[in-house]
Amino acid sequence: MPHISIVSPVYKTGSSLPELIRQLGEILSPITAEYEIIFVDDGSPDDAWAQLKAFCEKDRRIKAIKLSRNFGQHAALTAGLQHCSGEWVVVMDSDLQDTPGEIIRLYELAMKGNDIVVARRMEKKHSLFRRLASKSFYRCLTWLSGLPADYTIANFGIYSRQVINAVVSMPEAHRFFPMIINWIGFKRAVLEYKHGVRENGKSGYDTRKLLSLALNITLAYSDKPLRYVVRLGFIISAVTFIYGFILLIRYFRGDIIVLGYTSLILSIWFLGGIMLFTIGVVGLYVGKTFEETKRRPLYIIEKKLMGSYED
């Protein structure tokens, strides 16, 4: 069994693979000769698979999994975790922004009795808008889920075999690795590091994908929107009852002769909008529940390369 496994999803990062593999070889060799590097090609549109195949043929410690299409980063990460066998597992991106040199420091902290050592980015190499949006979302996610969510911490870290077994045992379809790590517990430490610069290509997450990811995470890890919709409905009902009682008193006192057309129309539109909003929120949760009950696999493997041979 390998002492260390590296798991890294690949999407539009084919040009970074040669340098990443070179650096990983230099860094892992002094730690242990028993290691494996598992890349998961998440339907990458570049020549990543051809490169991975060549590397696997040269070094049996390098393994690759090709998914049948793009299933998303966290599904691809799950595929890698389910196929790794190391005592310790390092999860990292393949674009060199998770700097391989930090693996040594992560490993040293893990050897001090920590099951989880996550890397905190001191300075994220993203646009100002994306950093602000990410920070706001994670604050909102912390409030919704009741679990600590730090926008400076992503997937990069080292995890014990017990932690990885717990992660892969969780069957939900909508997965977000950092939140799963926060939920399962275990002794953990945080390592601050300088976020690397993406040398080639661009992020696979555009605005649409980021918004979709944010929505899926919110629905998967919190039921607070449903709770607050119920509260909103109760408040509106209470206010409507009080206002109606006041109007009834005024009517019997003769203060109201002609009922207001404007207030009637506004009330109808307002309550109609609230009902549509409520139905929409409930519908989103029902839809996610439906997806979970279908029990479809998180990913489909097209090919696997294990060193110099192919399954």
N, C-alpha and C positions, 0 to 999 in steps of 0.2 A: 504494500500500500504506500503510495507517495506520501511524503511528509507534508508537502505544500502543493496545493492546486491553485492555479490562476484561472479565473473564469471571466471572460470578456466578450460581450456582444459586439458584433461587427455590422455596421450599417454606414455606407458611404465613407469608410475609413481605410479603404484598400491601400492608399498611398502611404499610410502611416504604419502599416504592418511590419515592413522590414526593419525599421528603426525600433519599433516597439519590441519585436522579438529579440533583436540584438541586445537591447538594454536589459530585458528580462533575463536572458542567458547570463549576462555579466553579473547581475545582482543576485540571482538565485543560486548560482554555483557555489559561492563561498558559504552560503547558509546550509545547503544540502544538495546532494547529487540526486536525491529521490524527489523529483518534482514533476508535475505535468502542467501543461498550458492548454486550456480548452477554449477555443474560439467558437462562437455561434454566429454563423452567417444568417442574419435576419432579413433575407431577401434583398441583400445589398445589390444595387444596380451596377456597380463598378466591377472590376476584375478581382475582387477580394477572394472569391472561391478558388480561382486558378492559382493565386498566390498561396493560399492556405494549403492547397493540395501539394504544391511544390515543397513547402516547408515541412509538411507531414512526412513526405517521402525521404527527407534528409534526416529528420530527428523524430524518433518514436515517442519522445516525451511531448511532442506537439500534437494535439488532437483537434479535430474540427467537426462541427455539426452544421449541416445546411438545412435550413427550414424551407418548406415548400413555397412560402411567400413571406411578406413582412407581417409578423404578428405583433410587433411592438417590443420595445426594449425590455420590459419586465417579463414578458413571456419568454423571450430569448434568454434572459438571465436565468429564469427557472429551468429551462432546458439544460443549460450548462451546469447548474447546481445539482440537477437530478442525475447527471452523468459523471460528476467529479467524485473522487474517492480519497482525497487527501485528508490528513489529520487536521490541517489548517487550510482554510480556503480564503484566497484573496479575490475580492470582486473589484473590478476596475473597468473603466471605459477604454476603448481602443484608439482614441484620438490623440493620446499623449498629454491630454490635459490633466489626467490623473498620473502624476509623475512617477515612473517606476522606482526611482531612487528612494521614495518614501516607504517602500515595502520593508526595508531593513528596520526602520524605526517602528513601523507597525508591528513587526514580528518581535522586536525587543520588548515592547509594551505587553504583547500577548504572553510572552514567557514570564511575565511578572504576576501571572495568575488571572488575567483578564480573558473572558470568553469572547468578548467583542471589543475591537478597537476600531473606531471610525475616524475618518480624516475630515477635519473641518477646514474649509477653504478660507484663508485669511483675506483673499481678494479674488473674487470671481471674474474671469475674463469674459464678461458678457456686456451688452449695452446697458446704459443707465436705465432705460425703460424696462428691460427684462429683469434687471436686478430689483427694481422697485416693485414690479408686478409679482416677482417670486417671493419677495419678503412679505408683501401684503397677503398673498395667498397662504403662506405657511402660518402666519399669525391667525388667519381665519380658520385654517385647518386645526390648529392647536385648540382654538375655542370650540370648534364643532365636535372634535373627537375626544377631547379631554386628555390627549396624549401629547407630549412635547414634540414639536416639529420644528426643526432648525433648517432654515433655507440655505445655510452654508454647508450642510452635511448632505451628501448624496449617497451613492452606492459604495464609493471607495472605502475599503476597510479590510480587516482580516477577521475571520470568524472561525470558531472551533467546530469540530465535527458535530458536536451535540447541538449547537446552534443551527447549523445547516440542516440537520435532520429535522429539527423542529420547523424550520421554514418550509421545506419541501413537503412536510406532512399536511400543510394547510391547503385545503382543496378549492378555495374560492377562485373564481375566474378573473375577477378584477383585482390585480395585484399591484402593490406599490411597495417595493422592497424596504425603503427607509421606515415606513410606518409599521411593517411587519416586524422589523428588528426592534422598534420601540415597544411593540406590544408584547413580545415573547419574554422580555426581561433578561436575566443573566447578568453577571458582573461585566461592566464595560468601562472603557476609557476613551478619551478623545485626544487625538493628535492634530495639532494645527500645522498646516503646510501651505505653501504657496501654489496657487492654482496655475498649472501650465498653460501655455499658449497653443492653440490648435494650429499646427503647422500647415495642414492641407485640408481642403474641403470645407464644408460647413455643417452645422448641426442638422440632424435629421428631424428636429422638432421645429416646425413652423408655428405661426400663431394659432392656426386652426387646431393642430395637434395638441398644443399646449392647453388650449381651452377645453378640448375634449378630455385630456388627461385630468385636468383640474375638476371637471364635472364628475368623471368616473370615480376619482378619489373621494370626493365629498360624499357621493351617494354610497360608496362602499364602506366608509369608515365612520359615518355619522347618521343618526336618525333625528338630529335636532331640527332640520327643516320641517319634518312632519310635526314635531312637537310645537314648533312656533306657529305653524299654520293652524293647529288646533287652538292655540292661545289667541291668535288673531281672530279666528271665528268667534270665540267666546267673547272677546272684547267688543267686537262689532255687534254681536247679539245683545250684549248688556247695554251698550250705548243706544242701540235702536229701541230697546224696551223702555229705557228711561226717557228718551226723546219722545217716543210715542205716548207715554203716560202724561208727559207735560202738555203735548198737543191736545190730548183728550180733555185735560182739565181746562185748557184755554178755550176749547170748543164749547164745553158746557157753560163756561162763563160768558160766552158770546164775544170773545176776543177775536175769533177766527170766523169770517163769513165766507170767504172764497179760498179754497185750498190752493196752494202755490203750485203751478205747473212746473216751474223751473226746479224746485226742490224735489219734486217727484221724479222727474227725468234724471236728475243727478244721482238720486238715490238708487234708481234702477241700474244705471250704468256703473256706479261704484260697486254695488253688491254683485252685479254680473261679472265685473272684472275680478273681484275677490274670489268668486266661485270658480272662474276659469283658471285663475292662478293656483287655487287649491287643488283642483282636479289635475292640473299639469304636474304639480309636485308629486302627488300621489301616483300619477301615471308613470313618472320617471322611476320611482321605487318599484312599482309593479313590473315595469319593463326589465329592470336589473334583476329582480327576483326570477322572472321568466328565463332570462339568460342563464342564471345559475342553475335552475332546475333542468335545463337541457343537458347539462353535464358533458358538453363538448370538450375535447382536449384543448389545453392551452395553446398547443402548437402541433404541427405535423412535420416530422422529419423526412426530408427527401433523400439525404445521403449522410453517412458518417464516415469520417476518415480517422483511423487510428494508427498513426505512424505511417508505415510503408504499405499498409493494406487497407482496403475499403470494404465496409459492411454494406 
